[in-house]
């Protein structure tokens, strides 16, 4: 995998060299605030775009009906991205390189990486495109296919945080077919490493197979609106897309298939034996004259092989005991599922962008973990309902700059903890403020 990534990086560099050498004159074709710089050759065959954005954020958390009256505040640079993309119409090639300058990734997990997107694509036909490299996968819920700068609320939904792998390394195929005067169907398939972003060490487990199919009955969205949340384009006619996704991850070695080697099991011959992870979902997006409505449902489950007899500790040693938090022996399958993100959830969010570029947005999200699931963990999850209300001021008629404020009320179930691991009696209230500056 390490050599593969070097080859891919060299491919990007070679494409840039070809782009420069074939175009006798490189000119700035256009600049649109929030959409980046676009360069092209004198024959307009080769194009390259450079864009990026910054998102500083401040967050304040309060535990209600609790002895602790403190406000827990956090300030950080949420995202800092730099994007390079290009295409050659004649050669039917396109590419993208996106750098994450914070090193923190899309979630609060510890899997930071400088390279976020790194792929090369080839147009097999006018309708079919093949991509190879690291990118967002269509097997996640719809929200994960939407740009971070276009989010209606400050953060993505809880179901995205719980179930999404965010980005994966592999082979991707996507296509678009017009099936009537207005309607389109967009199928996608993906075969990936099943471990999230590119793996530099040993690649544990097998591959991940999955795909998505979308149906658009009223035509395509304007300006890639299918991949952007708020309807700042103010669609003049109703636009709607509904889709379903499915994935089967053979042998995952973490909680949801976003890392490699963090949770390992062995059989009685000391050979690696891992559970499979199955995920499917249904989602939709509707937009019309500034109004938008997004709905998503996800279900994730695990298939545990019967031959597992040992678990690998963090320090590399092995154990044959499988116990609960009180050191009571439990069935091996229950223990393994208790360390995985298995369960279901839904997200329903809506908003309206006024003509003065203010928007009001709201979201309801619900999580329903299985009996044995890491989603019952008291410190990080064990929350059932999330209610969010937000307001956004767009500083231009696009996603180039905006200021967002939202508040979230969270139902914490019995056994939930605060960020210090102490039991809480009440619910939670979180206020977030984020600013987006793009170029």
N, C-alpha and C positions, 0 to 999 in steps of 0.2 A: 504493500500500500504506500509506503514511503517513496519508493522509486516511481510508483504510478503518479503520485502527486507532483514529483519533480518533472516528469514527462509532460503532465498537463500544464504546469507553469511555463515550461519551455514552449509549448504549443501556443500559449497566449503571446509570448514574446515574439515568436515567429510570425504570428498573424499581424502583430503591430508593425513589424519590419516590412512584411509584404504590403500592408496597407500604405505605408509611407513611400515605398519604392515604386509602386505602381501608379500612384497619383502624383503627377508632376508638381502640382500645386495643392497644398493643404490650406483650406480657408475655413474661417468660422462661418458656418452656414446659418446658424441662428442661436439665440439665447432666449430662453423663456424662464422667468423667475420661478424657481421651484422645480423646474424640469431639467436644468443643467445646460451645459455647453454642448453644441453639436458641431462637429467638424466633418468636412467632406472633401473628396478629391475633385479635380476639375471636371471629371466625367460623371460625377455624382454616383458612381458605382460603389465606392468605399465610403463608409460612414463610421464615425466614432463619437461616443458621447461620454462626457465626464460630469458627474453629479455627486452630491453628498448632502448630509444634514447632521445637525446636532440637536440633542434633546436633553437639556438639564431638567431635573425633577426634584421636587421636595415632597415629602410624605410625612403625615402625622397620624399615629395610631393611638386609640384610646380604648381601654377595656371598661365596659359599662357595668354598673351594679357590683363593683369589686372594691376591695379595700385599697387597692392601688389606684391612686388618683393621678398618676403621672401620665404625661404625653410622651410617647416614644417617637422621636423625630429622626428623619433620615434625609440627607441631601447628597445627590450624586449626579454624575453624567450618565443618564439612562442609556442613551445610544449615541454613537459617533461613527457614521458610516461614510465610506468613500467608494464610489462606483465607477467602473470603467466598462463600457460595452461598445460593441461595434458589429458591423455586418458587411458582407460583400455579396451584392445581388448576383453578380456573374458567377461567383464560386459557390453560391448557395450556403454560405457559412455565416454563422453569427456566434458571438461569445459574450461572456460577462465575467467580470471579476469584482467582487464586493469585499471590502476590508472592514472589519469591525475593530475600530481603534480603541474601544474600551476593554476588550478582552473578556467581557462578561457574557456575551451571547444574548439570545433573545429572552431567556428566563433568568431567574436568580440562581440557577444551578451553577455548579463550580466548573462546568465544561466550557471554559473560555477558549477562543480561537481567533487568530488574526484574520484568517481567510474564512469568509462566510459563504459567498458564492464563488464558484470557480468551475465554469462549464463551457464546453464548445458544442455547438449544434449544427446539424446539417439538414437542409430541406430535401428530403427524399423525393417528395412531389410537392405540388402546390398546397396540398392539404395535410401532409404528414411531415412532422419534424422529429428528428432523433437528437437527443442531447446526452452528453457523457460528462460526468463530473459531479460536483457537489452543489446541490440546490434545494429549494423547498420542494416537498413532495406532495403530490395530489392526494395521497392517502390520508393526510391530515384533514381536519375540519376546514370549512371554507374560510374562516377568519385567518388561518395561517397562510393562505395564499394572497392576502391583502397586504399592501405596503404599510410599514410601521408609521409613515408620515400621514396616512389617511385614516387612522383609527378615530372613531367617533368619541371614544372615552380615553382616559389617560393610559390605561393598561388593557391588554387583551383579556378575554373572559376567563373565569376559573376553569372551564373545561379545556381550554387551550393550554393552560398552565399544567393541568393534570395529565392529559393524554397525548399531547402532541410531541412528535420527535423533532419538529422544527425544520431541520435540514438533514439530508442524507447523501451518501456518495453512491453513485451507480449509473444505470442506464435508464433513460426516460423517453417515452414516445407520446406525442400529443398530436391531435388532429381536429379539424373542424369540417363538418359536412352540413350543407344547406339542404334541408329535406322538404321544404315547401317555400312558398313565396316569402315568408317572414321567418320561419322557425329554423333553428340550428340545433345540431347535436355535437357535443365536444367530448369524445372519449380520450382517456389518458391511461397509460400503464407505466409501471415502474418496477425495476428489479434492482435492489440496493443491498448494501452490506448489512443492513439491519441494526447498525450500531450508531446511528446518528451521523455526525460529521466524521471526516476521514480519520481512520485509525492508524496511529504511528507504531504501536506495539503489536502484540499478538492479537489477531482477529478471532475472537471467540464466537462460537455458535455458527449458524448457517446464514443463508440469504433471506431477504424479505421480499415477498411478492405481493403486488397490489395494484390498485387502479381506481379510477373515478370516471363517472359518466355524467355529464351535465346536459340539460335540455333547456333551450331558450325559445319559448313559443312566440315572443313578440319582437324578435330581432336582437342584434348585438347592442350592447351598451355603448354609449358615447365615450370616447377618450379613455378606454380600458376601465370603464366604470364597474365592470364585473369584479375587478380586482382592487377596488377602492371602496371604503365604507360609506362615508357621508356623500349625499347627492349634491355636491357643490356644482356639478354641471347642470343641475336642474333639468332632468330628462323631459323633453316636450311630449313624449308619448310613454305610456307605461312600459317598463322593462322588468323582466322577471327571469330568473334562472333557478332551477331546482336540480339537485344532484344527489348522488349517493357514492360512497367510497367504501373500500374494503381492503384489508391487508392481512397477510399471514406471515408472521416473523418466526423463522425456524431457529429456536434456541437463543433466547435473549439472555444477556448476562448483566442486566441492570433492572430498574423498575419498570421501564416502558419502551426500551429499545432505542435510547438516545445516547448511551455510552457503551463501552466495551470493557468487560472484565471486572466490574465492581461487585457483582454478586455471582458466585460460582458454586456449582455442585458436582459431585462425583458419584460413580457407581461403585460396586464392591470390588472392581478391578482397578480402582483409582483412575478411571478414564472419565473425562469431562462429559456430563450429561445435564442438559439444560431444558427448562420449560419453554414451550412455544407461546406466542402472544398473538391473539386474534382481535382485530378491531374493525368495526364497521360503523357507518354513520349516514345520516340523511340531513340535508341542509338546503336552504333557499335564500334568495336575496331579491327584494323588490324595490324599485326606485321610480319616483314620479314627481316632477316639479318641486324638488327640494326635500321630499319625504323619502325615507328609506326604512326598510324593515328586514332584519336578518334573523333567521332562525336556524338552530343547529341541534342535532342530537347525536350522541356518541355512546357506543357500548363497547367495552373492552373486557376480555376474558383470557384465562390462561389454561393451557393444557399441560399437565404435569406428568412426565413419564414415571412409570411405576418402579423403575430400576434405580432411582436416586437413593443412596444410603449415607452420603456424607455431605457436609457443607464446608466451604473454605472460609476461614476467618479472615479478618482484615490483615492480620500479620502473616498470612500465608499458611498457617497451620490448619489442620482439619479436625472436625468433630463429628461424632456419630449421634449426638443428642440434638433433638429438635424440641424446643421448649417455648412457652409463652413468656410474657413479661414477668410473670410470677414464678418462673422456673418450673412450671408444671409441664410434663411431657404432652405433646399434641401430635396429631397425625402429620406426617411429612408434607402431604399436599396442602394442608391448612397453613403450615409454617411458611411454605414457599409462596403461596398466594398472599399471605400477610405481608410480604415484602415487595409486592408488585402493585401497580396502579390498575386494579380491576374493579369494574363497576360501570355505572352509566351516569349520564348527566345531560342537561340541555341548557341552551342559552337562547334567550329571546331579547333582542334589542332593537330600538327604533329611535329615530330622530328627525328633526326638521331644520333645514338651513334656510333662514330668512334672507330676504334680498339685501338686507344691510350687513350680511355675512356673520351674523350671530346664529348659533344653533343651540337647540335644547335636545338633549339625548338622555335616554334611560335604558336600563338593562335589568333583567331578572335572570339569574342563573341558579340552577339546582343541581346538587351532587348527591348521588345515591350509590355508595360503595357496596360491594359484596360483603358478606359477613366477615370473611378473611381478606383484607385488603390494606395496603399502606395508606389508602385514603381515610382510614380510621385513626391514623396517627394523630395524637392529641396536639402536638406542637405545630405541625406543618399543615394539617388538614382537619378532619373531623368537624367540618362546617357544612351545613346543609343548604342554606339559602343565602344568596347575595343580591342585594338591592342597590343599584347604583343610579344616581342622577347627576348629570353633568351639563356644563355650559362651555361653549367654545366661541372664541372670536377669531375669525379668519382675517388676516391682514391683507390678503389679496384674493382675487377670485380664482384661486387654485389652492394647492396644499403647501405652498412655498413657505408660509410663516403663519403661525397660529399660537394662541394661548388657551390652555384648557384647564378647567377646574372641575373636579368631581368628588362626590362623597358616596361612600359605600357603607351600608349597614349589613352586618354579617351575623347570622344565627349560628352561634357556637354550641355544639352538642355537649352533653355531659361527658366529662373527662378531657375537655379541651384545656390547653395550656397557653400561657403567654410566651413571649419570645425568650424568656429566661427559664422556661420549663416549669413554671409554677401554675397550679390549677387555678382556673378562673370560674366564677359563678355565673357571670352574665354574658352578654354578647359583645361584639366589637364594632367600632366605628372608625373608618379610615378616610382621611381627606388627602387628596393629591393635587398638585399643581405642576404642570409641565409646559415648557415652551419649545416649539419646533422652529428651527431656522434651516431652510434648505437653500441650495444654490444650483 
